[in-house]
Amino acid sequence: MKQDSIEITDDAVGIVAPVYAVEMPMMVKEFLIKAKIKTDYFFFVYTYGSGYAEAFAHVELVCREKGLKLSYINAIQMVDNYLPGFEMQNQIDTLPKKNVEGQIEKLLSDIADRSETPVKIGAVNKAQMAMYQKMLAKRILRKDTAREYIVNDNCTRCGICAKVCPADNITVTDKVHFANKCEVCYACLHNCPQNAIHMKNERSAVRFRNEHITLKDIILANE
């Protein structure tokens, strides 16, 4: 995503991304717009916690604007890690009931069969997208969000927060510094070894990382 020029050609190309404020993450949208994708089958998979509303329509519009046909789109319910909105332990406790592996198996079967899921966008969809943009996206997806984070005395200045940040928004010297490039992914909050980074309006101090993803995996992905 950090490359200036991106060209991808394959029989099938897909993007997997979480739902952020009923949209795709900001950097994923920037990547999708920038990348030159040539494929007969383009698919998009969302992961979500509580809902995705008009997120499908959001992807469809971006694809239309760049002349890319969206062949298939689906969503997998997992854990919602939006700290101001959800008590993390409750989310973690409900994870076994969501049958994530079963959802993934069905999705993989669809993609292998080259299933198609057309997304229709009418006046109602556009109105709802505008509403979500005003009520959620503009309020939540702000590049300066991290400036509101609180770093308490548990911080050992280990630098993990800077290493897991996909936007290079964090530097660590004698203290933790946040710039104005936040992607609102909460990687720094959920992966701090000392649980030292917090939000004023978080529902609890409990944190979460997918059990299949290690801290090293995240750090290597950002290099």
C-alpha positions as CSV (number, residue, x, y, z in Angstrom):
1,M,0.0,0.0,0.0
2,K,3.0,2.3,0.5
3,Q,4.1,2.0,-3.1
4,D,3.4,4.9,-5.5
5,S,2.5,2.5,-8.4
6,I,0.5,-0.7,-7.9
7,E,-0.4,-3.0,-10.7
8,I,-2.1,-6.4,-10.1
9,T,-3.1,-8.9,-12.7
10,D,-4.6,-12.3,-11.9
11,D,-7.6,-14.6,-12.7
12,A,-9.1,-13.5,-9.3
13,V,-8.2,-10.6,-7.1
14,G,-9.7,-9.9,-3.7
15,I,-9.5,-7.5,-0.7
16,V,-10.3,-8.5,2.9
17,A,-10.9,-5.5,5.2
18,P,-12.8,-4.6,8.4
19,V,-15.9,-2.4,8.4
20,Y,-15.0,1.1,9.8
21,A,-18.0,3.3,10.5
22,V,-20.1,1.5,7.7
23,E,-17.2,2.0,5.3
24,M,-14.0,0.4,4.3
25,P,-10.9,1.8,6.1
26,M,-9.5,5.0,4.7
27,M,-6.2,3.4,3.6
28,V,-8.0,0.5,1.9
29,K,-10.1,3.0,-0.1
30,E,-6.9,4.9,-1.1
31,F,-5.3,1.6,-2.1
32,L,-8.3,0.5,-4.2
33,I,-8.5,3.8,-6.0
34,K,-4.8,3.9,-6.6
35,A,-4.2,0.3,-7.7
36,K,-4.5,-0.8,-11.3
37,I,-6.3,-4.1,-11.0
38,K,-6.9,-6.4,-14.0
39,T,-9.0,-9.5,-13.3
40,D,-12.1,-11.3,-14.5
41,Y,-13.2,-11.8,-10.9
42,F,-12.8,-9.1,-8.2
43,F,-14.1,-9.9,-4.8
44,F,-14.3,-8.0,-1.5
45,V,-14.7,-9.5,2.0
46,Y,-15.6,-7.5,5.0
47,T,-15.1,-8.5,8.6
48,Y,-17.5,-6.9,11.1
49,G,-18.7,-7.1,14.6
50,S,-22.2,-5.6,15.0
51,G,-23.3,-4.8,11.5
52,Y,-22.3,-3.5,8.1
53,A,-25.4,-1.6,6.8
54,E,-24.5,0.2,3.5
55,A,-20.8,-1.0,3.5
56,F,-21.5,-3.1,0.4
57,A,-22.8,-0.2,-1.5
58,H,-19.8,1.8,-0.5
59,V,-17.5,-0.7,-2.2
60,E,-19.7,-0.9,-5.2
61,L,-19.5,2.9,-5.7
62,V,-15.7,3.0,-5.4
63,C,-15.4,0.1,-7.9
64,R,-17.8,1.9,-10.4
65,E,-15.7,5.1,-10.1
66,K,-12.6,3.3,-11.1
67,G,-14.2,1.1,-13.8
68,L,-13.7,-2.2,-11.9
69,K,-16.5,-4.7,-11.8
70,L,-17.3,-6.0,-8.3
71,S,-18.2,-9.7,-8.9
72,Y,-18.6,-10.8,-5.3
73,I,-18.9,-9.3,-1.9
74,N,-19.6,-10.8,1.5
75,A,-19.0,-10.3,5.2
76,I,-17.9,-12.4,8.1
77,Q,-19.0,-11.6,11.6
78,M,-16.2,-11.6,14.2
79,V,-15.4,-9.4,17.1
80,D,-16.2,-5.7,17.2
81,N,-13.1,-3.9,18.7
82,Y,-14.6,-0.4,18.6
83,L,-13.7,0.5,22.2
84,P,-16.1,3.4,22.6
85,G,-19.0,1.4,21.5
86,F,-18.5,-2.1,22.9
87,E,-17.4,-3.8,26.1
88,M,-14.6,-6.0,24.8
89,Q,-15.1,-8.9,27.1
90,N,-18.7,-9.3,26.0
91,Q,-17.5,-9.4,22.4
92,I,-14.9,-12.0,23.2
93,D,-17.4,-14.1,25.1
94,T,-19.8,-14.2,22.1
95,L,-17.1,-15.2,19.6
96,P,-17.6,-19.0,19.8
97,K,-21.3,-18.6,18.9
98,K,-20.4,-16.8,15.6
99,N,-18.9,-19.9,14.0
100,V,-16.2,-17.9,12.2
101,E,-14.6,-21.0,10.6
102,G,-18.0,-22.0,9.2
103,Q,-18.5,-18.6,7.7
104,I,-15.1,-18.7,6.1
105,E,-15.6,-22.1,4.6
106,K,-18.9,-20.9,3.0
107,L,-17.2,-17.8,1.6
108,L,-14.2,-19.8,0.3
109,S,-16.6,-22.2,-1.5
110,D,-18.4,-19.2,-3.1
111,I,-15.2,-17.7,-4.4
112,A,-13.9,-21.1,-5.7
113,D,-17.2,-21.5,-7.6
114,R,-16.9,-17.9,-8.8
115,S,-20.2,-16.9,-7.4
116,E,-21.5,-13.4,-8.1
117,T,-23.4,-11.1,-5.8
118,P,-24.6,-8.0,-7.7
119,V,-25.0,-4.9,-5.6
120,K,-27.8,-2.6,-6.5
121,I,-27.8,1.0,-5.4
122,G,-31.0,3.0,-5.3
123,A,-32.1,6.3,-3.9
124,V,-32.6,4.8,-0.4
125,N,-29.1,3.3,-0.3
126,K,-27.6,6.7,-1.3
127,A,-29.6,8.5,1.4
128,Q,-28.5,6.0,4.0
129,M,-24.9,6.3,3.0
130,A,-25.1,10.0,3.3
131,M,-26.6,9.7,6.8
132,Y,-23.9,7.2,7.9
133,Q,-21.2,9.4,6.5
134,K,-22.5,12.4,8.5
135,M,-23.3,10.6,11.7
136,L,-20.5,8.1,11.9
137,A,-17.7,8.4,9.4
138,K,-17.0,12.1,9.8
139,R,-17.1,11.8,13.6
140,I,-15.1,8.5,13.9
141,L,-12.7,8.4,10.9
142,R,-10.6,11.4,11.7
143,K,-6.8,11.6,11.0
144,D,-6.2,13.4,14.3
145,T,-8.1,10.8,16.4
146,A,-5.0,9.5,18.1
147,R,-4.2,12.9,19.6
148,E,-7.0,12.2,22.0
149,Y,-5.5,8.9,23.3
150,I,-4.2,8.8,26.8
151,V,-0.8,7.1,27.6
152,N,-0.6,6.3,31.3
153,D,2.4,5.6,33.6
154,N,2.4,1.9,32.6
155,C,4.1,2.8,29.4
156,T,7.7,1.5,29.2
157,R,8.4,3.2,25.8
158,C,9.0,-0.2,24.2
159,G,8.0,1.1,20.8
160,I,5.5,-1.7,20.0
161,C,2.7,0.9,19.4
162,A,4.9,2.5,16.6
163,K,5.7,-0.8,15.1
164,V,2.1,-2.0,14.8
165,C,0.8,1.3,13.4
166,P,0.1,0.8,9.7
167,A,0.1,4.6,9.1
168,D,3.5,5.4,10.7
169,N,1.6,7.7,12.9
170,I,3.5,7.1,16.1
171,T,7.0,7.9,17.3
172,V,8.5,7.0,20.7
173,T,11.1,9.1,22.4
174,D,10.9,10.1,26.0
175,K,7.2,9.7,25.5
176,V,4.7,8.5,22.9
177,H,3.9,11.0,20.1
178,F,0.9,10.8,17.9
179,A,0.8,12.6,14.5
180,N,-2.2,13.4,12.3
181,K,-2.2,10.2,10.1
182,C,-4.3,7.9,12.3
183,E,-6.3,5.2,10.5
184,V,-8.4,4.5,13.6
185,C,-7.5,0.8,13.6
186,Y,-6.8,0.8,17.3
187,A,-3.8,-1.5,16.7
188,C,-1.7,0.6,19.2
189,L,-4.4,0.3,21.9
190,H,-5.1,-3.5,21.5
191,N,-1.5,-4.5,21.2
192,C,0.3,-2.5,23.8
193,P,2.0,-5.1,26.1
194,Q,1.4,-2.9,29.2
195,N,-2.2,-1.9,28.3
196,A,-0.9,1.7,28.6
197,I,-2.8,3.4,25.8
198,H,-6.5,4.3,26.4
199,M,-9.4,6.4,25.1
200,K,-11.4,8.7,27.3
201,N,-14.6,7.2,26.1
202,E,-13.6,3.5,26.0
203,R,-16.1,1.1,27.5
204,S,-13.5,-1.0,29.3
205,A,-9.7,-1.6,29.5
206,V,-10.0,-5.1,28.1
207,R,-8.1,-5.6,24.8
208,F,-8.3,-8.1,21.9
209,R,-6.2,-9.6,19.2
210,N,-7.2,-12.4,16.9
211,E,-5.7,-15.6,18.3
212,H,-4.5,-16.6,14.9
213,I,-2.4,-13.4,14.5
214,T,0.8,-12.8,16.5
215,L,2.3,-9.5,17.4
216,K,5.2,-10.4,15.1
217,D,2.8,-11.0,12.2
218,I,1.5,-7.5,12.6
219,I,4.9,-5.9,12.8
220,L,6.2,-7.7,9.8
221,A,3.2,-6.7,7.8
222,N,4.0,-3.1,8.3
223,E,7.7,-3.4,7.2
